[in-house]
Amino acid sequence: MRVPIRSIRRTGHRRFVGALSLALLCAAGATAPPAAARTPGNPGAAPTAPAHPAPRLPDGLAKTPPMGFNNWNSTHCRAEFTEDMVKGIADLFLAKGLKDAGYQYVNLDDCWALPTRDANGKLVPDPRRFPHGIKAVADYVHSKGLKFGIYTSAGTKTCNSAGFPGGLGHEKSDAQQFADWGVDYLKYDNCNNQGVDAQQRYRTMRDALRATGRPIVYSICEWGENKPWEWASDVGHLWRTTGDISDSWSSMLAIARQNLPLAPYAGPGHWNDPDMLEVGNGGMTDTEYRSHFSLWSMMAAPLLIGSDLRKAGPETFEILANKDVIALDQDALGKQATVLASESGRWTLVKQLAGGDRAVALFNETDRPQRIATTARAVGLPQAAGYRLRDLWQHRDTHTTGAIAATVPAHGTTVYRVTADTNWATYPPAVETGTDRTPLVEAGASTDIRSTVRNLGGTPARNLTVTLKAPQGWHATAASPATARALPGGRSLTTTWRIAAPAGAAPGAYDLPLTADYRSPRGERVTTTLPGTAHIVVPPPAGTAYAAELPWLTAANGWGPVERNTSVGESAAGDGGPLRIGGTGFTKGLGVHAASDVTLYTGRRCSAFTARVGIDDEVGDRGSAGFEVWADGKRVATSGTVTGADAARTLTAAVAGAETVRLVVTDGGDGIDYDHADWADAKFSC
């Protein structure tokens, strides 16, 4: 059955996220789950910690968040999920240094078993996928010095539509079977639970695992529906706090926002789990994957690789094996990062570390570079003359007299480990580079931008040279000084650059890195580069310009891609239908899903925007959303909340003089389930 909802990543298979259609639940043989717990309106406001925290499991397992691999995100239930694939992953853990970096578990997900138990009620491995059985695979993994994990569900069946047997009512038998196979980790899902109380179901399996006498890490995967952070610290070692992740920026960001407020509940032996890693699966950029990995490590989340390492490139391994960042996740103190500040898409996260250091993540969720700054005192460090500032992605030590700052690229994260260090002056001064904006240039034209280089240290940056490297065929000329013999601590150098794009250049994004090269007082040469982007843009035509016919600068969507002239449909590109709101059809427009953000270049040539907005009829009368129009960073029109029961609503906005216009869809305040939203007949007057 095709049900147009927001996130069944495994259609008919996976954990159900949020409120699903009753028809789909009945087809899967499950009872409808309760409404998902809502995230606090302020993602930075942590919940009040319990007065008497629940006891941890007294078994010494998972003292730090588990690290390993799970096949689901890369293979789903496809035929490539086999024992040879699993063994190959174990081999790569050693060959690529992942075991040395801390990864231990090689875990199976759904589809490893046959749909029926044997005559004795035992689980039967699929002989096509695992011809030598599960124990043979576990033995192979153990022979590499690694640990082995398996999956089932706390229901009558797992989440796959094929109906693989779940553990409900078979807990003792299944737990003993897992122990006999040599299982070290159990992921226990939530599908087909027959309405049985969650705490009862998960405690029953806990007791069954304990009775085997084998130490098995117990991962509770009930999607945060019953707030397991409040009751599960003496049940499991980790618990899912959210629905499923998907390989998209919007999904990763939404899950991080849900998990961040739960910091008081995490600690050694009991971890918040915002789902597996998507690093390397291809749906995000390397910058976005570094943010993903940084945020999960700051949140002391389990680090379970979800990409097929047999196909991964060097960039994926570079991210996954970053020992500096992993050290934050695996820190013995076990503190989850808290939100120090969050404003206009600029996040400052702080994680207290064993020994007194602080990890500071400066995270930019927006689609443009932003400067994010804090201080050593604000992050909880003692007063000192200077601090060592280690950039965990550049693997570089510098010093600061207290300022902690970076101009962070769009969707990027800068992560520092900050230490009060009496030897601070032996490190080069920290120099921050940044530009005032992302330049938008029409082919054959030019524009100006400004760069700023700041010395955050207490010693001078000598022989400073600033360079803006333009793409081939472009020109970047400094219109003001770009060098300094010495830039004292606390001072900055601002340079104006004239950027010219060649006639005939194709539209799109082009690299425009900014580099500052300098020497420390001790003569060390330091080079710091800020990745940057310039866009060749195309002005809209005179007259009526339809949004679906214009190129987009950016397009982010809450589920699947933004679609031109069709609804958003399901997760694949082009699977939507005709735009239709309240029984009225439209031939042109954008099909999106909350939360969504589409940016278009209008080049100060358009005076007005108009659209008919609403929830697409493909979700019936469900779903709700808000539509907003932003011109050069200022909101100029809003629809208010519209629901699936409403007719199309006309939305108009004055955009005269705007260089860019953003079309934003919010979730209407009740989550993003069923929020298939249409910008029907969306057009500019230019």
C-alpha positions in Angstrom: 0.0 0.0 0.0 1.4 3.4 -0.9 0.8 5.8 1.9 2.1 9.4 1.4 3.5 10.2 4.8 6.6 11.8 6.0 9.0 9.1 6.9 8.7 5.4 6.5 12.2 4.9 5.3 11.6 1.2 5.0 8.1 1.3 3.4 6.2 -1.4 5.1 9.3 -2.5 7.0 10.9 -0.2 9.4 10.0 1.4 12.7 7.0 3.6 12.3 7.7 7.3 13.0 4.9 9.5 14.4 1.3 8.9 13.6 0.9 6.5 10.7 -2.3 5.6 8.8 -4.4 3.0 10.6 -4.7 1.1 7.3 -0.9 0.7 7.1 -0.7 -0.4 10.7 -3.4 -3.0 10.2 -1.8 -4.3 7.1 1.4 -4.8 9.1 -0.5 -6.6 11.9 0.3 -3.9 14.5 -1.8 -1.8 16.8 -1.5 2.0 16.4 1.3 3.4 18.5 0.6 6.3 20.8 1.4 9.8 19.6 5.1 10.6 19.5 6.6 12.7 22.3 7.0 16.3 21.2 10.2 18.2 21.2 10.3 21.3 23.4 9.8 24.5 21.5 13.2 25.7 22.5 15.7 23.1 21.4 18.3 24.5 23.7 16.2 24.3 26.8 17.1 21.0 28.5 14.4 19.2 30.5 14.7 19.3 34.3 16.9 16.4 35.4 15.2 13.8 37.6 15.5 14.5 41.3 16.7 10.9 41.9 18.2 9.5 38.6 17.2 5.9 37.9 19.8 3.3 38.6 22.1 2.1 35.9 22.4 -1.5 34.9 24.9 -3.1 37.3 26.8 -5.0 34.7 29.6 -2.5 33.6 28.6 -2.6 29.9 28.5 0.4 27.6 30.6 2.7 29.9 31.1 4.7 26.8 28.6 4.9 23.9 28.8 1.8 21.7 30.7 2.1 18.4 30.3 -0.2 15.5 28.4 -0.9 12.3 24.7 -1.7 11.4 23.8 -2.7 7.8 20.3 -1.2 7.5 21.0 2.3 6.2 23.1 1.0 3.3 21.5 -2.4 2.4 18.0 -2.4 3.8 16.5 -5.9 3.1 18.2 -6.3 -0.3 19.9 -9.4 -1.4 23.3 -7.9 -0.8 22.8 -8.3 2.9 24.7 -11.6 3.4 27.2 -13.3 5.6 30.0 -12.4 3.1 29.0 -8.8 3.3 29.1 -8.9 7.2 32.5 -10.6 7.2 33.8 -8.1 4.7 32.8 -5.3 7.1 34.7 -7.0 9.9 37.8 -7.2 7.7 37.5 -3.5 6.8 37.4 -2.6 10.5 40.9 -3.8 10.7 42.2 -2.8 7.3 40.9 0.8 7.5 41.9 1.4 11.1 38.3 1.6 12.4 38.9 -1.0 15.1 42.0 1.0 16.2 39.7 4.1 16.3 37.4 2.4 18.7 34.7 0.7 16.6 33.8 -2.7 18.1 30.4 -4.0 17.1 29.4 -5.5 13.7 25.6 -5.7 14.0 22.9 -7.3 11.8 19.6 -5.5 11.4 16.2 -7.0 10.1 15.8 -9.7 7.5 18.4 -12.1 8.8 15.8 -14.8 9.7 13.2 -16.9 8.0 9.6 -15.7 8.4 8.6 -18.7 10.5 10.2 -20.4 13.5 11.1 -24.1 13.6 9.0 -26.8 15.2 10.7 -26.0 18.6 9.8 -22.3 18.3 13.4 -21.4 17.5 14.5 -18.6 15.2 15.9 -19.9 11.9 18.6 -17.9 10.0 17.8 -17.4 6.3 20.0 -20.1 4.6 20.4 -18.0 1.4 21.8 -15.0 3.3 23.6 -17.0 6.1 24.3 -20.5 4.8 26.6 -21.3 7.7 24.3 -19.9 10.3 24.6 -16.9 12.7 27.0 -18.5 15.1 29.6 -19.0 12.3 29.3 -15.3 11.5 29.6 -14.3 15.1 32.7 -16.6 15.5 34.3 -14.9 12.5 33.6 -11.4 13.9 35.0 -12.5 17.3 38.1 -13.9 15.6 38.9 -10.4 14.5 38.8 -9.1 18.1 35.4 -7.5 17.4 31.9 -8.0 18.9 28.7 -9.1 17.2 25.2 -7.8 17.3 21.7 -8.8 16.2 18.2 -7.4 15.8 14.6 -8.4 16.6 11.5 -6.5 17.6 9.5 -6.3 20.9 6.4 -7.5 19.0 4.9 -10.5 17.3 6.8 -9.7 14.1 9.6 -7.4 13.1 9.0 -4.2 11.1 9.5 -5.8 7.6 6.3 -6.5 5.7 7.6 -10.1 5.1 6.7 -10.8 8.7 9.8 -12.0 10.3 9.2 -13.3 13.9 9.6 -10.9 16.7 10.4 -11.6 20.3 7.1 -10.9 22.1 6.2 -14.0 24.0 9.5 -15.7 23.1 11.9 -13.6 25.1 13.6 -16.4 27.1 14.0 -18.7 24.2 15.3 -15.9 21.9 17.7 -14.5 24.5 19.2 -17.9 25.1 19.5 -18.5 21.4 21.3 -15.2 21.0 23.6 -16.0 23.9 24.4 -19.5 22.4 25.3 -17.8 19.1 27.7 -15.5 20.8 25.7 -12.3 20.5 27.2 -9.2 22.3 24.6 -6.6 21.3 20.8 -6.7 20.9 18.8 -4.1 19.1 15.1 -4.5 20.1 12.6 -2.7 17.9 9.0 -1.7 18.5 6.8 -2.9 15.6 3.8 -5.2 15.9 3.7 -4.7 19.7 0.0 -5.5 20.0 -0.5 -2.6 22.3 1.4 -4.3 25.2 2.9 -1.8 27.6 6.4 -0.7 26.4 8.0 -0.9 29.8 6.7 -4.4 30.3 7.9 -5.6 26.9 11.4 -4.2 27.3 11.8 -5.3 30.9 10.9 -8.8 30.0 13.6 -9.0 27.4 16.1 -7.4 29.9 15.4 -10.1 32.4 15.7 -12.8 29.7 19.1 -11.4 28.6 20.3 -11.3 32.2 19.2 -14.9 32.8 21.5 -16.1 30.0 24.6 -15.0 32.0 26.1 -13.6 28.8 27.0 -9.8 28.8 24.9 -8.4 26.0 24.5 -4.7 25.4 20.8 -4.0 25.2 19.6 -1.3 22.7 16.0 -0.2 23.2 14.5 1.0 19.9 11.0 2.3 20.7 11.5 5.6 18.9 11.1 7.8 22.0 7.3 7.3 22.1 7.1 6.5 25.8 10.0 8.7 26.9 12.4 5.9 27.7 15.0 8.4 29.0 12.7 8.7 32.0 12.5 5.0 32.9 14.9 2.9 30.9 18.3 3.5 32.6 17.9 0.3 34.6 16.4 -1.5 31.6 18.7 -1.0 28.6 22.1 0.6 27.9 20.8 2.9 25.3 17.4 4.0 24.0 16.2 5.6 20.8 15.0 9.1 21.4 13.6 9.8 17.9 12.1 8.3 14.9 14.3 6.9 12.0 17.0 9.0 10.5 17.3 9.3 6.7 20.2 10.4 4.6 19.3 14.0 4.3 20.3 17.3 6.0 16.8 18.1 7.1 16.4 14.6 8.8 19.7 14.8 10.5 19.0 18.3 11.8 15.5 17.5 13.0 16.8 14.5 15.0 19.7 16.5 16.5 17.2 19.1 17.7 15.1 16.4 19.3 18.0 14.7 21.1 19.9 17.8 22.3 17.5 18.7 25.2 17.8 15.2 26.7 21.4 15.7 28.0 20.5 15.3 31.7 19.5 11.7 31.1 22.7 10.4 29.4 25.8 9.0 31.2 28.0 5.9 31.5 25.9 2.8 30.9 22.7 4.7 29.8 22.8 6.7 26.5 20.5 8.7 24.4 20.4 7.2 20.9 19.4 9.5 18.0 19.8 6.6 15.5 22.6 5.4 13.3 25.1 7.4 11.3 24.4 8.2 7.6 28.0 9.3 6.9 29.0 8.1 3.4 25.6 7.1 2.1 25.6 10.0 -0.5 22.6 12.1 0.5 24.7 14.8 2.2 27.9 16.7 1.4 31.1 16.0 3.2 30.7 19.2 5.1 27.2 18.0 6.3 28.6 14.6 7.2 31.3 16.2 9.3 28.5 18.2 11.1 26.5 15.0 11.5 29.6 13.2 13.0 30.5 16.2 15.2 27.0 16.5 16.6 26.6 12.8 17.4 30.0 12.8 19.1 29.2 15.9 21.1 25.9 14.3 22.2 27.7 11.2 23.4 25.6 9.2 21.0 26.3 5.7 19.9 28.4 5.8 16.7 27.0 3.0 14.5 28.3 3.3 10.9 25.4 3.0 8.5 27.2 3.1 5.1 28.5 0.2 3.1 32.2 0.4 3.9 33.1 -1.8 0.9 32.0 1.1 -1.4 33.2 4.0 0.8 35.7 6.6 -0.4 38.6 8.1 1.5 36.6 11.1 2.6 34.2 8.7 4.4 36.9 6.9 6.2 38.6 10.2 7.1 35.4 11.4 8.9 34.6 8.1 10.6 38.1 7.5 11.9 38.7 11.0 13.3 40.2 10.1 16.6 40.1 13.6 17.9 36.3 13.8 17.5 35.8 10.2 18.6 37.6 11.0 21.8 34.8 13.5 22.7 32.1 10.8 22.2 34.1 8.2 24.2 35.2 10.6 27.0 35.1 8.8 30.3 33.1 11.4 32.1 30.1 10.5 29.9 28.5 14.0 29.7 26.3 14.8 26.7 26.8 18.3 25.3 24.5 21.1 26.3 23.3 24.0 24.2 25.0 27.2 25.4 23.5 29.4 22.7 21.2 29.0 19.7 20.1 32.0 17.6 19.5 32.6 13.9 20.8 29.1 13.0 24.0 29.6 15.0 24.6 27.0 17.7 27.2 26.8 20.4 27.4 23.4 22.1 29.6 22.7 25.1 30.7 19.3 26.4 32.5 18.9 29.8 35.3 16.4 29.5 37.2 14.3 32.0 40.2 16.2 33.3 38.6 19.6 33.0 38.8 20.4 29.3 35.8 21.6 27.3 34.7 20.6 23.8 33.0 23.4 21.9 31.1 22.9 18.7 30.2 25.9 16.6 27.4 24.7 14.4 25.9 26.6 11.5 22.6 25.2 10.3 22.0 27.9 7.7 22.8 27.9 4.0 25.3 30.8 4.3 28.6 31.3 6.3 28.1 32.7 9.8 30.5 33.9 12.5 29.8 32.1 15.8 31.7 33.2 18.9 31.9 32.5 22.6 34.5 32.7 25.3 36.5 30.3 27.5 34.8 31.6 30.6 31.3 31.2 29.1 32.0 27.5 28.4 33.0 26.9 32.0 36.8 27.1 31.9 38.7 28.8 34.7 40.2 32.3 34.3 43.7 32.0 32.6 46.1 34.1 30.7 45.7 31.9 27.7 44.2 28.6 26.4 45.2 25.9 24.0 42.7 25.7 21.2 42.8 22.4 19.3 40.8 22.3 16.0 39.6 18.7 15.9 39.0 18.6 12.1 42.2 20.5 11.2 44.1 18.6 13.9 46.0 21.8 14.8 46.9 23.5 18.1 46.8 27.2 18.5 46.2 29.5 21.4 43.6 32.1 22.4 43.4 34.6 25.2 39.8 33.7 25.7 37.9 34.2 22.5 36.6 31.0 20.8 35.3 31.9 17.4 35.0 30.8 13.8 33.3 31.8 10.6 31.6 28.5 9.9 30.6 27.5 6.4 27.0 26.8 5.5 25.9 23.5 7.2 29.3 23.3 8.8 30.7 22.7 12.3 33.9 23.8 13.8 34.9 21.7 16.8 37.5 22.8 19.4 39.0 21.1 22.4 39.9 24.0 24.8 42.4 23.7 27.7 43.6 26.2 30.2 47.3 25.8 29.5 50.2 27.6 31.2 52.2 26.9 28.1 49.7 28.7 25.8 52.3 31.1 24.3 54.3 28.2 22.8 51.4 27.6 20.3 50.8 29.9 17.4 48.1 32.5 17.8 44.7 31.4 16.5 43.7 33.3 13.4 40.1 33.4 12.3 39.1 34.0 8.7 35.8 34.9 7.3 33.8 36.7 4.5 30.8 38.9 4.9 28.6 36.9 2.5 28.4 34.3 -0.2 28.8 36.2 -3.5 26.1 35.8 -6.2 27.5 36.8 -9.6 25.8 36.9 -13.0 28.0 35.7 -15.8 30.1 38.5 -17.3 29.5 40.7 -14.2 31.3 41.5 -11.0 30.6 42.0 -7.3 32.5 43.0 -4.2 32.9 41.0 -0.9 34.9 41.7 2.2 37.1 39.3 4.1 38.2 39.7 7.7 41.1 38.0 9.4 41.1 38.2 13.3 44.0 37.4 15.6 42.4 35.7 18.7 45.7 35.1 20.4 48.0 37.1 22.7 51.1 37.1 20.3 51.3 38.6 16.9 50.7 36.9 13.6 53.7 37.9 11.5 54.0 38.2 7.7 50.3 37.7 7.2 49.1 37.2 3.6 45.4 36.8 2.8 44.5 35.1 -0.5 41.1 34.6 -2.2 41.4 31.9 -4.8 39.0 32.4 -7.7 37.9 29.6 -10.0 39.6 29.2 -13.3 38.7 32.0 -15.7 37.5 34.2 -12.9 39.3 37.2 -11.4 39.6 38.1 -7.7 41.4 41.4 -7.1 42.2 43.0 -3.7 40.9 46.5 -3.6 42.5 47.2 -0.2 45.5 45.8 1.7 45.6 42.0 2.0 49.0 41.7 3.8 50.4 42.8 7.2 53.9 42.6 8.6 52.4 41.9 12.0 48.8 41.5 13.1 48.8 42.0 16.9 46.6 39.9 19.2 43.0 41.2 19.3 43.4 43.0 15.9 41.9 42.3 12.5 42.6 42.9 8.8 39.7 43.6 6.5 40.1 43.4 2.7 37.7 44.3 0.0 37.8 42.0 -3.1 36.4 42.6 -6.5 35.2 39.2 -8.0 34.5 39.0 -11.8 32.9 36.0 -13.4 33.6 35.3 -17.1 30.8 35.7 -19.7 29.2 32.4 -20.6 30.0 30.8 -17.2 27.5 28.0 -16.4 25.1 28.6 -13.5 26.0 26.8 -10.3 28.3 26.9 -7.2 32.0 27.4 -7.5 34.7 27.0 -4.9 36.1 30.3 -3.5 38.4 29.5 -0.6 39.9 32.2 1.6 43.4 31.5 3.0 45.4 33.3 5.7 49.1 32.4 5.8 51.2 33.7 8.7 54.1 32.9 11.0 54.1 32.6 14.8 56.6 34.6 16.9 58.7 31.4 17.0 58.8 31.2 13.2 56.3 28.4 12.7 54.3 28.8 9.4 50.5 28.4 9.8 48.0 28.3 7.0 44.3 28.4 7.7 41.7 28.1 4.9 38.0 28.8 5.0 36.1 26.9 2.4 33.9 29.3 0.4 31.4 29.3 -2.4 30.4 31.7 -5.2 27.3 31.2 -7.3 26.8 32.0 -10.9 23.2 33.1 -11.0 20.7 33.7 -13.8 18.3 36.6 -13.5 14.6 35.8 -13.9 13.0 36.8 -17.2 10.9 39.9 -17.5 7.2 39.4 -17.0 5.9 36.3 -15.2 8.5 34.0 -13.8 7.3 30.7 -12.4 9.2 29.4 -9.3 9.3 25.9 -10.8 11.1 27.2 -13.9 13.8 29.1 -12.1 17.1 27.6 -10.9 17.3 27.2 -7.2 20.2 28.4 -5.1 19.3 26.0 -2.3 16.5 23.5 -1.8 16.0 21.6 1.5 13.1 19.4 2.2 11.8 17.4 5.2 11.1 14.3 3.2 12.3 13.4 -0.3 13.4 16.1 -2.8 11.6 19.3 -3.7 9.5 18.6 -6.8 8.8 20.8 -9.8 5.1 20.9 -10.9 4.1 17.7 -8.9 3.5 16.9 -5.3 6.3 15.6 -3.2 5.0 12.0 -3.2 7.1 9.6 -1.3 10.9 9.6 -0.8 12.1 9.1 -4.4 12.6 11.9 -6.9 9.7 12.2 -9.4 7.2 10.0 -7.6 4.6 12.6 -6.8 1.3 13.3 -8.6 -0.4 16.4 -10.0 -0.6 19.3 -7.5 -4.1 19.3 -6.0 -5.4 21.3 -3.0 -8.9 21.1 -1.7 -10.1 19.4 -4.9 -8.5 22.1 -7.2 -5.7 21.0 -9.5 -2.8 23.1 -10.6 -0.3 22.6 -13.4 2.6 24.6 -12.1 4.2 24.9 -8.7 6.5 23.3 -6.1 5.8 20.2 -4.1 7.5 20.1 -0.8 7.3 18.6 2.7 7.8 20.4 6.0 10.3 21.6 7.0 11.3 23.0 3.6 13.3 26.0 2.4 13.8 26.9 -1.3 16.0 29.9 -2.2 15.7 31.7 -5.5 17.7 34.5 -7.1 15.5 37.4 -8.1 18.4 39.9 -8.7 16.4 42.9 -7.6 14.3 42.6 -10.8 11.0 41.4 -9.3 8.3 43.3 -7.5 5.9 40.7 -6.2 5.4 37.1 -5.5 2.1 35.2 -5.4 1.0 31.5 -4.9 -1.9 29.3 -3.9 -0.7 27.4 -0.9 -2.0 24.4 1.0 -1.7 20.7 1.9 -1.8 18.4 -1.1 -4.9 16.2 -1.4 -2.7 13.0 -1.5 -2.6 13.0 2.3 -6.4 13.5 2.7 -7.4 15.9 5.4 -4.3 15.3 7.5 -1.2 17.4 7.9 -0.7 21.1 8.7 1.9 23.6 7.7 2.8 27.3 7.6 4.0 29.1 4.5 6.4 32.0 4.7 8.1 34.3 2.1 11.4 35.9 3.0 13.1 38.6 1.0 16.8 39.2 1.7 16.5 37.8 5.2 13.3 39.5 6.1 9.9 37.8 6.4 7.5 39.6 4.1 4.5 37.3 4.1 3.0 34.4 6.1 0.0 32.2 5.5 -0.7 31.2 9.1 -1.4 27.5 9.7 -3.2 25.6 6.9 -4.5 22.1 7.3 -5.4 19.2 4.9 -9.0 20.1 5.4 -8.5 23.7 4.0 -8.9 25.0 0.5 -6.0 26.6 -1.3 -5.1 29.9 0.3 -3.7 32.9 -1.7 -0.4 34.2 -0.4 1.2 37.4 -1.8 4.4 39.2 -1.0 6.1 42.4 -2.0 9.7 41.6 -2.9 10.8 44.7 -4.7 14.6 45.2 -4.4 15.3 41.7 -3.1 18.3 39.9 -4.4 17.0 36.5 -3.1 13.7 35.2 -2.0 13.2 32.2 0.3 10.0 30.0 0.2 9.8 28.4 3.7 7.4 25.8 4.9 7.1 25.1 8.7 5.4 22.2 10.4 2.3 24.1 11.7 3.4 23.4 15.3 2.4 19.7 15.5 5.2 17.8 13.9 5.8 17.0 10.2 3.7 13.9 9.7 1.6 14.1 6.5 2.9 17.7 5.8 3.0 17.4 2.0 2.7 21.1 1.1 2.2 22.8 -2.2 3.3 26.1 -3.5 0.8 26.0 -6.4 0.9 28.5 -9.2 3.9 30.1 -7.5 5.2 33.0 -9.6 7.0 36.3 -9.6 6.2 39.5 -11.4 9.5 40.7 -12.8 
